C-alpha cells in the first residue's frame, strides 16, 4: 500500500507544471528554471507525431504492465513535464524509484556540446531526483544509431557513473515493422494478450490498442498505468488479459460442460478457452470476472445442454 507521503511526492499527485518550475527555481536558480520551462514548451510542441518517442514509450508500458498487476504496484508514466531530462519519466512511488529518459534519433550527438551540455542536464536531473526524495534514480540516454550508441557509452563522463546508462533503441518506420523486428517488444505485447500463443493479428491489435491508449490519454503528461489498462479493458474487454484471482467455474457448470462429448475447456489468462474435438476453437468474448460470465453459468445450469450443438449458441 502506498502511503500518503509517497503519493504526494509522485509527479502524478503533486507536481503541476508551475509547482515543478518553482521547485527548480528554488533549488537550482532562476536561469535553470527558465531553461527547463522553455525546454518543456518546446518538447510539448514537438511531441505530436514523434513515432520514435511513442514507440519507446509503449515498449516500456508493455513491459511494466504485468508488474503493475502481479505485484500490485502503482507506476506512473510521464512525458514532457518540466525536467532537465524529460522525454519519458517512469516513477514507482512505493520504491522511491524514478527513471528519466532522453531520446535522440539523430546520428550526431555529444555529451559536452552546445550551450546546455547533455551531461549537465543528466547531472542536474539526478540532483533534482535526490532533492525530491528519490532514492533509486536512473537517467538513461536512448539513441537509434549503433555507432552513436558505442560512442556515447565510451565517452560518457565519469561524473555520470552510477546513475546513467546509454541504450540502443532502433527507429522503426511503423508499428508493424517494430513488432516484427523487436522480439523483446513482441514478447512484452504477448504477455498482455488473452491467449498464451497469440496470433500475429492479435499481437498487432493489442500493440495498436496500447499505442492508442497512450497517445489519446487526456492526462498523458502523467498517468497511472493501472488506470490506463483498466480503462482500456473496459472499452476492449476481449483484447487485454485478466490478472489476479480468477473466480472458479461453479461445480454444476463444470459437471455439465464435462459431460458434453468432445468438448474441452480451460481458463487461460482469465478467459474460458474451448475446443471441440480439436477441430473447432474459441474463447468466450468476456473474462471470468465479468458479470456476463456469471450469467453464462446461470444459463448453462438452467438449459443443461447435452451436446455441442446445444451448447454452441451460448459460446458466441
C-alpha positions as CSV (number, residue, x, y, z in Angstrom):
1,X,0.0,0.0,0.0
2,X,1.4,3.4,-1.0
3,X,1.4,5.9,1.9
4,X,0.1,9.4,1.6
5,X,3.6,10.9,1.6
6,X,4.7,8.8,-1.3
7,X,1.6,9.6,-3.2
8,X,2.1,13.3,-2.7
9,X,5.8,13.1,-3.8
10,X,4.9,11.4,-7.1
11,X,4.7,13.6,-10.1
12,X,1.2,12.2,-10.6
13,X,0.0,13.6,-7.3
14,X,1.7,16.8,-6.6
15,X,3.8,18.2,-9.3
16,X,1.9,20.6,-11.6
17,X,4.0,22.4,-14.2
18,X,4.1,25.7,-12.2
19,X,4.9,23.9,-8.9
20,X,7.7,21.9,-10.6
21,X,9.2,25.1,-12.1
22,X,9.0,26.8,-8.7
23,X,10.8,23.9,-7.1
24,X,13.6,24.0,-9.7
25,X,13.9,27.8,-9.3
26,X,14.2,27.4,-5.5
27,X,16.9,24.7,-5.8
28,X,18.8,25.5,-9.0
29,X,18.2,29.2,-9.6
30,X,16.1,31.3,-11.9
31,X,18.2,30.8,-15.1
32,X,17.9,27.0,-14.9
33,X,14.2,27.3,-14.1
34,X,13.7,29.4,-17.2
35,X,15.7,26.9,-19.2
36,X,13.6,24.0,-18.1
37,X,10.4,25.9,-18.8
38,X,11.5,26.7,-22.4
39,X,12.7,23.1,-22.8
40,X,9.3,21.8,-21.7
41,X,7.3,24.1,-24.0
42,X,9.5,23.1,-27.0
43,X,9.2,19.4,-26.1
44,X,5.4,19.5,-25.9
45,X,5.1,21.4,-29.2
46,X,7.4,18.8,-31.0
47,X,5.9,15.7,-29.3
48,X,2.8,15.1,-31.5
49,X,3.6,12.6,-34.2
50,X,7.1,11.7,-32.9
51,X,6.8,7.9,-33.6
52,X,10.3,7.3,-32.1
53,X,9.3,8.5,-28.7
54,X,5.8,7.0,-28.9
55,X,7.2,3.5,-29.8
56,X,9.7,3.7,-27.0
57,X,7.0,4.7,-24.5
58,X,4.7,1.9,-25.4
59,X,7.5,-0.6,-25.3
60,X,8.2,0.4,-21.7
61,X,4.5,0.4,-20.9
62,X,4.0,-3.1,-22.2
63,X,7.0,-4.3,-20.2
64,X,5.8,-2.7,-17.0
65,X,2.1,-3.6,-17.1
66,X,2.4,-7.2,-15.8
67,X,4.5,-6.0,-12.8
68,X,1.8,-3.4,-12.0
69,X,-0.9,-6.1,-11.7
70,X,1.1,-9.1,-10.4
71,X,2.9,-7.0,-7.7
72,X,0.1,-4.5,-7.1
73,X,2.4,-1.6,-7.9
74,X,1.4,1.9,-8.7
75,X,3.6,3.0,-11.7
76,X,3.3,6.5,-13.2
77,X,4.4,7.4,-16.7
78,X,5.0,11.0,-17.7
79,X,6.3,12.8,-20.8
80,X,7.3,16.3,-21.4
81,X,6.8,17.5,-17.8
82,X,9.3,20.2,-16.6
83,X,12.6,18.4,-16.0
84,X,16.2,18.5,-17.2
85,X,15.7,15.1,-18.8
86,X,12.0,14.9,-19.8
87,X,11.2,12.8,-22.8
88,X,9.8,10.0,-20.7
89,X,9.7,9.6,-16.9
90,X,8.7,6.4,-15.1
91,X,8.1,6.6,-11.4
92,X,7.3,4.0,-8.7
93,X,6.5,5.9,-5.5
94,X,6.4,2.9,-3.3
95,X,10.0,2.1,-4.3
96,X,11.1,5.8,-4.4
97,X,12.3,5.0,-7.9
98,X,12.4,7.3,-11.0
99,X,13.8,6.7,-14.5
100,X,14.3,9.7,-16.7
101,X,14.8,9.1,-20.4
102,X,16.2,11.4,-23.1
103,X,15.6,10.1,-26.6
104,X,17.8,11.1,-29.6
105,X,17.1,9.7,-33.1
106,X,19.8,11.8,-34.8
107,X,23.1,10.4,-35.8
108,X,25.2,13.1,-34.2
109,X,25.4,13.9,-30.5
110,X,27.9,14.7,-27.9
111,X,27.9,14.9,-24.1
112,X,29.5,18.3,-23.9
113,X,28.4,20.3,-26.9
114,X,26.2,23.3,-27.1
115,X,25.1,26.0,-24.6
116,X,23.4,23.3,-22.4
117,X,25.6,20.2,-22.5
118,X,23.8,16.9,-22.3
119,X,26.0,15.7,-19.4
120,X,25.0,18.7,-17.3
121,X,21.3,18.0,-17.9
122,X,21.8,14.4,-16.7
123,X,23.8,15.6,-13.7
124,X,21.2,18.2,-12.8
125,X,18.3,15.7,-13.3
126,X,20.0,13.2,-10.9
127,X,20.4,16.0,-8.3
128,X,16.7,17.1,-8.8
129,X,15.6,13.5,-8.2
130,X,17.5,13.3,-5.0
131,X,16.1,16.6,-3.8
132,X,12.6,15.1,-4.5
133,X,13.4,12.2,-2.2
134,X,14.1,9.7,-5.0
135,X,16.5,7.1,-3.7
136,X,16.7,5.0,-6.9
137,X,17.4,7.5,-9.7
138,X,18.3,6.4,-13.2
139,X,19.0,8.8,-16.1
140,X,19.0,7.0,-19.4
141,X,20.0,8.2,-22.9
142,X,18.2,6.3,-25.7
143,X,19.8,6.5,-29.2
144,X,18.8,5.0,-32.5
145,X,22.2,4.6,-34.2
146,X,24.6,1.7,-33.4
147,X,27.8,3.7,-33.9
148,X,26.5,6.6,-31.8
149,X,25.5,4.2,-29.1
150,X,29.1,2.9,-28.8
151,X,30.5,6.4,-28.9
152,X,28.2,7.8,-26.2
153,X,29.0,4.8,-24.0
154,X,32.7,5.1,-24.5
155,X,32.8,8.9,-23.9
156,X,30.3,9.0,-21.1
157,X,31.7,11.4,-18.4
158,X,32.8,9.8,-15.2
159,X,30.6,12.2,-13.2
160,X,27.6,10.2,-14.6
161,X,28.8,6.8,-13.5
162,X,26.5,5.1,-11.1
163,X,23.2,6.5,-12.3
164,X,23.5,6.9,-16.1
165,X,23.2,4.4,-19.0
166,X,23.1,4.6,-22.8
167,X,20.7,2.2,-24.5
168,X,20.2,1.5,-28.2
169,X,16.6,1.6,-29.5
170,X,16.1,1.4,-33.2
171,X,13.9,3.9,-35.0
172,X,11.3,1.8,-36.8
173,X,9.2,3.1,-39.7
174,X,5.9,1.8,-38.4
175,X,4.4,-0.3,-35.6
176,X,4.2,-3.4,-37.8
177,X,8.0,-3.4,-38.5
178,X,8.7,-2.6,-34.8
179,X,6.6,-5.7,-33.8
180,X,8.3,-7.9,-36.4
181,X,11.9,-6.9,-35.6
182,X,12.0,-6.4,-31.9
183,X,11.5,-9.7,-30.1
184,X,11.5,-8.1,-26.6
185,X,8.6,-5.9,-27.7
186,X,6.8,-8.8,-29.3
187,X,7.2,-10.8,-26.1
188,X,6.0,-7.9,-23.9
189,X,2.9,-7.5,-26.0
190,X,2.2,-11.2,-25.9
191,X,2.1,-11.1,-22.1
192,X,-0.8,-8.7,-22.4
193,X,-2.8,-10.9,-24.7
194,X,-5.6,-13.2,-23.6
195,X,-4.1,-16.1,-25.5
196,X,-0.8,-17.8,-24.4
197,X,0.2,-18.2,-28.1
198,X,-1.4,-15.2,-29.7
199,X,-1.7,-14.9,-33.5
200,X,0.1,-12.1,-35.4
201,X,-3.3,-10.4,-35.8
202,X,-3.9,-10.4,-32.1
203,X,-0.4,-9.1,-31.3
204,X,-0.8,-6.2,-33.7
205,X,-4.3,-5.5,-32.3
206,X,-3.0,-5.3,-28.7
207,X,0.0,-3.2,-29.7
208,X,-2.2,-0.8,-31.6
209,X,-4.5,-0.6,-28.6
210,X,-1.7,0.3,-26.2
211,X,-0.4,2.9,-28.7
212,X,-3.9,4.4,-29.0
213,X,-4.4,4.4,-25.2
214,X,-1.1,6.2,-24.7
215,X,-1.5,8.8,-27.5
216,X,-5.1,9.6,-26.8
217,X,-4.9,9.8,-23.0
218,X,-6.2,13.2,-21.9
219,X,-3.9,13.0,-18.8
220,X,-0.8,11.9,-20.8
221,X,1.5,14.3,-19.0
222,X,1.3,11.9,-16.1
223,X,-0.8,8.7,-16.0
224,X,-1.2,5.7,-13.8
225,X,-0.5,2.5,-15.8
226,X,-3.1,0.6,-13.8
227,X,-5.8,3.2,-14.6
228,X,-4.7,3.3,-18.2
229,X,-5.0,-0.5,-18.7
230,X,-8.3,-0.8,-16.7
231,X,-9.8,2.0,-18.7
232,X,-8.7,0.3,-21.9
233,X,-10.0,-3.1,-20.8
234,X,-13.4,-1.6,-20.1
235,X,-13.6,-0.4,-23.7
236,X,-12.0,-3.5,-25.3
237,X,-12.5,-6.4,-22.8
238,X,-11.6,-9.2,-25.2
239,X,-8.1,-7.9,-26.2
240,X,-6.4,-7.5,-22.8
241,X,-5.9,-10.4,-20.4
242,X,-7.0,-10.5,-16.8
243,X,-4.7,-10.6,-13.8
244,X,-5.2,-11.5,-10.2
245,X,-7.5,-14.0,-8.6
246,X,-9.8,-15.6,-11.2
247,X,-13.2,-17.0,-10.0
248,X,-13.5,-20.7,-10.4
249,X,-16.2,-22.2,-12.6
250,X,-19.1,-23.4,-10.4
251,X,-19.2,-27.2,-9.8
252,X,-22.6,-27.7,-11.6
253,X,-21.4,-25.8,-14.6
254,X,-18.2,-27.9,-14.7
255,X,-20.2,-31.1,-14.5
256,X,-22.5,-30.1,-17.4
257,X,-19.6,-28.9,-19.6
258,X,-17.5,-32.0,-18.8
259,X,-20.4,-34.3,-19.9
260,X,-20.5,-33.0,-23.5
261,X,-18.7,-35.4,-25.8
262,X,-15.7,-33.9,-27.5
263,X,-15.9,-30.6,-25.6
264,X,-12.8,-29.4,-23.7
265,X,-12.1,-26.1,-22.0
266,X,-9.6,-24.3,-19.8
267,X,-9.2,-21.0,-18.1
268,X,-6.3,-19.1,-19.8
269,X,-5.3,-15.6,-18.5
270,X,-8.8,-15.1,-17.1
271,X,-10.7,-16.2,-20.2
272,X,-12.6,-19.5,-20.9
273,X,-11.0,-21.0,-24.0
274,X,-12.6,-24.1,-25.6
275,X,-12.2,-26.6,-28.4
276,X,-14.5,-29.3,-29.9
277,X,-12.6,-32.4,-30.9
278,X,-9.6,-30.2,-31.6
279,X,-11.5,-29.1,-34.8
280,X,-13.2,-26.0,-33.6
281,X,-11.7,-23.5,-31.2
282,X,-13.0,-20.4,-29.5
283,X,-12.9,-18.2,-26.4
284,X,-15.8,-16.5,-24.5
285,X,-16.0,-12.8,-25.5
286,X,-15.6,-11.8,-21.9
287,X,-13.4,-12.8,-19.0
288,X,-14.3,-14.8,-15.9
289,X,-14.5,-11.7,-13.7
290,X,-17.2,-10.2,-15.9
291,X,-20.9,-10.3,-14.8
292,X,-21.6,-11.9,-18.1
293,X,-19.7,-15.0,-17.0
294,X,-22.0,-15.4,-14.1
295,X,-24.9,-15.2,-16.5
296,X,-23.2,-17.7,-18.7
297,X,-23.0,-20.2,-15.9
298,X,-26.6,-19.5,-14.9
299,X,-27.7,-20.2,-18.5
300,X,-25.7,-23.5,-18.7
301,X,-27.2,-24.7,-15.4
302,X,-30.7,-23.7,-16.4
303,X,-30.6,-25.1,-20.0
304,X,-28.3,-28.1,-19.2
305,X,-27.1,-28.7,-22.8
306,X,-26.1,-32.3,-23.6
307,X,-24.5,-31.8,-27.0
308,X,-22.1,-29.3,-28.5
309,X,-24.9,-28.2,-30.9
310,X,-27.0,-27.3,-27.9
311,X,-24.1,-25.5,-26.2
312,X,-22.6,-23.6,-29.1
313,X,-25.1,-20.8,-29.1
314,X,-24.0,-19.8,-25.6
315,X,-20.3,-19.7,-26.6
316,X,-20.7,-16.9,-29.0
